[in-house]
């Protein structure tokens, strides 16, 4: 008990002495040991990294989850180290409502069948959004949080120790100046040497930790690239889904305008080419023949091209019919366009294979 009281009293005395030294420095009544310029620059850089990491983290969370209540729930589950229950995305919920509404209105009616078509694609958009959220959380948000809750806390702790060592050093310097007796000066000089050694040791530890910020920047750079790639994949998927939806809705519009009542029902998206794969060659050729004279292959050979270029495939792509060309990520193909062609599509060639390919899945090379 006596030991604890003495220790507490000693700690309180040290704290009071440091507080007096700090106050006198702020009032300009005491000298302050300055850190070397390199260490000061490292501290400034570290503070800048911490502040901007916090802002980027918060804003990315808002971007990925605009609902404040949902963000609070995620925060609580994260602090409790529990797995967050799977949450339905807004597009998925909208798609589910549309499918349920179609049952009440009648799947065979034009409105009901269109609700089914749009609802299915809304659910696919929601699935793509869910994948983006999961990928971004694991590859971008988690590393930022780990820095703030791990490395930065260690750096802050060592910086506080460095500040205490500096205050102790300046206190010893002040005592040496005030000492008049030889014995007092000798004791003050010994305390000063000890304080200087501890200060130098702590300054070196802090410097090594602060220089590790460069590695943090490299790690965050890789995570940022992964986040941008996840966003690119997500938006490419959404663009692809919406193009397919527009084609389905055009079929619905044509069906509604048909004179026969039985033609007023939209094709079921579940059985469309998007889910079931390429349709039979005969059916595709006949549909293309009804839309324009000649087949796609004939048009490609008859219409002049505007120049060929090499392109790198960014993502896998499955052809929806025989007029399109399936793609594999990272492969190189030759592409060109023909007059009157949809600007969102190009003609792609791989050996003897040829077909339409979406521009959003390609990186054109010079």
C-alpha positions in Angstrom: 0.0 0.0 0.0 2.8 2.4 0.9 4.5 1.6 -2.4 1.4 2.4 -4.3 0.9 5.7 -2.5 4.5 6.7 -3.1 4.2 5.8 -6.8 1.0 7.7 -7.1 2.6 10.8 -5.4 5.6 10.6 -7.6 3.5 10.3 -10.7 1.4 13.3 -9.7 4.6 15.3 -9.0 5.9 14.5 -12.5 2.6 15.4 -14.1 2.5 18.7 -12.2 6.1 19.6 -13.1 5.4 18.8 -16.8 2.2 20.9 -16.7 4.2 23.9 -15.3 6.9 23.5 -18.0 4.3 23.3 -20.8 2.4 26.3 -19.5 5.6 28.4 -19.2 6.5 27.5 -22.7 3.2 28.6 -24.0 3.6 31.9 -22.2 7.1 32.4 -23.5 8.6 32.1 -20.0 10.6 28.9 -20.7 12.8 27.6 -23.4 11.6 24.7 -25.6 13.8 22.1 -27.2 12.9 22.0 -30.9 12.7 18.7 -32.8 15.0 18.3 -35.9 13.4 19.4 -39.2 13.3 15.9 -40.6 11.2 14.7 -37.7 9.0 17.7 -37.8 8.3 17.0 -41.5 7.5 13.4 -40.8 5.0 14.5 -38.0 3.3 16.9 -40.4 3.1 14.3 -43.1 1.6 11.8 -40.6 -1.0 14.2 -39.4 -2.0 15.0 -43.0 -2.3 11.3 -43.8 -4.4 10.6 -40.7 -6.8 13.6 -41.4 -7.4 12.8 -45.1 -7.7 9.0 -44.4 -10.5 9.8 -41.9 -12.3 12.0 -44.5 -11.9 9.6 -47.3 -13.1 6.7 -45.2 -16.2 8.6 -44.0 -17.1 9.8 -47.4 -16.6 6.4 -49.0 -18.9 4.9 -46.4 -21.5 7.5 -47.3 -21.1 6.7 -51.0 -21.5 3.0 -50.5 -24.2 3.2 -47.8 -26.2 6.5 -47.9 -28.5 5.4 -45.0 -27.1 6.7 -41.7 -29.0 4.1 -39.7 -27.5 1.3 -41.8 -24.0 2.7 -41.3 -24.6 2.9 -37.5 -25.7 -0.7 -37.5 -22.6 -1.7 -39.5 -20.4 0.2 -37.0 -22.0 -1.5 -34.0 -21.6 -5.0 -35.5 -18.0 -4.2 -36.4 -17.2 -3.1 -32.8 -18.9 -6.2 -31.4 -16.8 -8.3 -33.9 -20.0 -9.9 -35.2 -21.0 -10.7 -38.7 -23.5 -8.3 -40.2 -26.7 -10.0 -41.3 -27.2 -10.0 -45.1 -29.2 -6.9 -46.1 -31.3 -6.6 -49.2 -30.1 -3.8 -51.5 -32.6 -1.2 -52.7 -32.7 -2.4 -56.3 -33.3 -5.9 -55.1 -36.2 -4.8 -52.9 -37.6 -2.7 -55.8 -37.4 -5.8 -58.1 -39.1 -8.0 -55.5 -42.0 -5.4 -55.2 -42.3 -5.4 -59.0 -42.5 -9.2 -59.2 -45.1 -9.3 -56.4 -47.1 -6.5 -58.1 -47.1 -8.5 -61.4 -48.8 -11.4 -59.7 -51.7 -9.2 -58.6 -52.0 -7.4 -62.0 -51.6 -10.7 -63.9 -48.4 -11.9 -65.5 -50.2 -12.3 -68.8 -51.1 -8.6 -69.0 -48.8 -6.1 -70.8 -48.2 -4.2 -67.6 -47.7 -7.3 -65.5 -45.3 -8.9 -67.9 -43.3 -5.6 -68.2 -43.1 -5.5 -64.4 -41.6 -9.0 -64.4 -39.1 -8.0 -67.0 -38.0 -4.8 -65.2 -38.1 -6.5 -61.8 -35.8 -9.2 -62.8 -33.2 -6.7 -64.1 -33.6 -4.6 -60.9 -32.7 -7.7 -58.9 -29.6 -8.2 -61.1 -28.6 -4.6 -60.6 -29.0 -5.2 -56.8 -26.8 -8.2 -57.0 -24.1 -6.2 -58.8 -24.4 -3.5 -56.1 -24.1 -6.1 -53.3 -20.9 -7.4 -54.9 -19.5 -3.9 -55.1 -20.2 -3.3 -51.4 -18.6 -6.5 -50.4 -15.5 -6.0 -52.6 -15.1 -2.3 -51.5 -15.5 -3.1 -47.8 -12.9 -5.9 -47.9 -10.4 -4.3 -50.2 -10.6 -0.5 -49.4 -12.5 0.4 -46.3 -11.0 -2.3 -44.0 -7.3 -1.3 -44.8 -8.2 2.4 -44.0 -9.8 1.4 -40.7 -6.9 -0.8 -39.8 -4.5 2.1 -40.3 -6.5 4.4 -38.1 -7.2 1.9 -35.4 -3.9 0.2 -35.4 -0.8 1.9 -36.8 -2.0 5.4 -36.0 -2.8 4.6 -32.4 0.7 3.3 -32.0 2.2 6.4 -33.6 0.1 8.6 -31.4 1.2 6.8 -28.3 4.9 7.1 -29.1 4.5 10.8 -30.0 3.0 11.4 -26.6 5.9 9.7 -25.0 8.3 11.8 -27.1 6.5 15.0 -25.9 6.9 13.8 -22.3 10.6 13.1 -22.8 11.0 16.5 -24.3 9.3 18.2 -21.3 11.5 16.2 -18.9 14.6 17.3 -20.9 13.6 21.0 -20.7 12.8 20.7 -17.0 16.4 19.4 -16.4 17.9 22.2 -18.5 15.9 24.8 -16.4 17.1 23.2 -13.1 20.7 23.3 -14.3 20.5 27.0 -15.0 18.9 27.7 -11.6 21.4 25.6 -9.7 23.9 27.6 -7.6 25.6 25.0 -5.4 28.2 22.7 -6.9 26.4 19.6 -5.7 23.1 20.8 -7.1 24.7 21.5 -10.5 26.3 18.0 -10.5 23.0 16.4 -9.8 21.3 18.5 -12.4 23.9 17.6 -15.0 23.5 13.9 -14.3 19.7 14.2 -14.7 20.2 16.2 -17.9 22.3 13.5 -19.4 19.8 10.8 -18.5 16.9 12.9 -19.9 18.8 13.6 -23.1 19.5 9.9 -23.6 15.8 9.0 -23.1 14.7 11.8 -25.4 17.1 10.7 -28.2 16.0 7.1 -27.8 12.3 8.0 -28.0 12.9 10.4 -30.9 14.5 7.5 -32.9 11.6 5.2 -32.1 9.1 7.8 -33.2 11.1 8.5 -36.4 11.1 4.9 -37.5 7.3 4.7 -37.0 6.7 7.9 -38.9 8.8 6.8 -41.8 6.5 3.8 -42.1 3.8 6.2 -43.4 5.4 5.7 -46.8 4.6 2.0 -46.7 1.0 3.0 -45.6 0.7 5.2 -48.7 1.8 2.4 -51.0 -0.7 0.0 -49.4 -3.5 2.6 -49.7 -2.5 3.2 -53.3 -3.0 -0.5 -54.1 -6.3 -0.5 -52.3 -7.5 2.6 -54.2 -6.7 0.9 -57.5 -8.7 -2.2 -56.4 -11.6 0.1 -55.4 -11.6 1.9 -58.8 -11.5 -1.5 -60.6 -14.5 -2.7 -58.5 -16.4 0.4 -59.4 -15.5 0.0 -63.1 -16.7 -3.6 -63.0 -19.9 -2.5 -61.3 -20.8 0.3 -63.7 -19.9 -1.9 -66.7 -22.3 -4.6 -65.4 -25.0 -2.0 -64.8 -24.6 -0.6 -68.3 -24.7 -4.1 -69.8 -27.9 -5.0 -67.8 -29.6 -1.8 -68.9 -28.8 -2.4 -72.5 -30.3 -5.8 -72.2 -33.4 -4.3 -70.4 -33.9 -1.8 -73.2 -33.9 -4.6 -75.8 -36.4 -6.5 -73.7 -38.6 -3.4 -73.4 -38.4 -2.8 -77.1 -39.8 -6.3 -77.6 -42.5 -5.5 -75.2 -43.4 -2.3 -77.1 -43.5 -4.2 -80.3 -45.7 -6.8 -78.7 -48.1 -4.3 -77.3 -48.5 -2.6 -80.7 -49.1 -5.9 -82.5 -52.8 -6.3 -83.7 -53.2 -9.8 -82.1 -54.0 -9.8 -78.4 -51.8 -12.9 -77.8 -48.8 -10.8 -79.0 -49.3 -8.3 -76.2 -47.3 -10.2 -73.6 -43.6 -9.4 -73.1 -41.1 -12.2 -73.4 -40.3 -13.8 -70.0 -36.8 -12.4 -69.1 -36.0 -15.6 -67.2 -36.1 -17.6 -70.4 -34.5 -14.9 -72.5 -31.1 -15.2 -74.1 -29.4 -13.4 -71.2 -30.1 -16.3 -68.8 -30.4 -19.3 -71.1 -27.4 -18.5 -73.3 -27.1 -18.2 -77.0 -30.3 -19.0 -78.9 -30.4 -21.5 -81.7 -28.6 -20.3 -84.9 -31.7 -20.8 -87.0 -33.9 -18.6 -84.8 -31.3 -15.9 -84.6 -30.7 -15.8 -88.3 -34.5 -15.7 -89.0 -35.0 -12.8 -86.5 -32.1 -10.9 -88.1 -33.4 -11.5 -91.5 -36.8 -10.1 -90.5 -35.2 -6.9 -89.2 -32.9 -6.1 -92.2 -32.0 -7.7 -95.5 -29.0 -10.1 -95.3 -27.3 -11.6 -92.3 -24.7 -10.0 -90.1 -21.9 -11.8 -91.7 -22.9 -10.5 -95.1 -23.2 -6.9 -93.8 -19.7 -7.1 -92.3 -18.2 -8.1 -95.6 -20.2 -5.7 -97.7 -20.0 -2.5 -95.6 -16.6 -0.6 -95.6 -14.8 -0.5 -92.2 -13.4 2.7 -90.7 -10.1 1.2 -89.6 -9.0 -1.7 -87.4 -7.4 -1.4 -83.9 -6.2 -3.8 -81.3 -8.2 -3.9 -78.0 -7.6 -5.5 -74.7 -10.6 -7.2 -73.0 -11.2 -5.9 -69.5 -13.9 -8.3 -68.3 -15.4 -11.7 -69.4 -18.4 -11.4 -71.6 -20.8 -14.1 -72.7 -22.4 -13.6 -76.1 -26.2 -13.5 -76.0 -26.7 -14.7 -79.5 -24.7 -15.8 -82.6 -24.3 -12.2 -83.7 -22.1 -11.4 -80.7 -18.6 -12.6 -79.8 -17.8 -14.0 -76.3 -14.8 -12.5 -74.6 -12.2 -13.5 -72.0 -10.5 -11.0 -69.7 -7.0 -9.9 -70.7 -7.1 -11.3 -74.2 -6.3 -9.2 -77.3 -8.7 -8.9 -80.2 -9.0 -6.8 -83.4 -12.0 -4.4 -83.5 -13.5 -2.1 -86.0 -16.8 -0.4 -86.7 -19.1 -0.2 -89.8 -21.3 2.8 -90.9 -24.6 3.0 -89.1 -23.5 0.7 -86.3 -24.6 1.4 -82.6 -21.7 3.5 -81.1 -21.8 1.3 -78.0 -20.7 -1.8 -80.0 -17.8 -2.7 -82.3 -17.1 -5.7 -84.5 -14.5 -7.9 -82.9 -12.3 -10.6 -84.5 -10.4 -13.4 -82.9 -8.9 -15.7 -85.5 -11.7 -17.0 -87.6 -14.4 -15.8 -85.1 -16.2 -12.6 -85.6 -19.1 -10.8 -83.9 -20.4 -7.7 -82.0 -18.7 -6.8 -78.7 -19.6 -4.1 -76.2 -17.2 -1.1 -76.1 -17.4 -0.9 -72.3 -15.7 -4.2 -72.0 -12.7 -3.1 -74.0 -9.6 -1.0 -73.6 -8.6 0.3 -77.1 -4.9 0.2 -77.8 -3.1 2.6 -80.1 
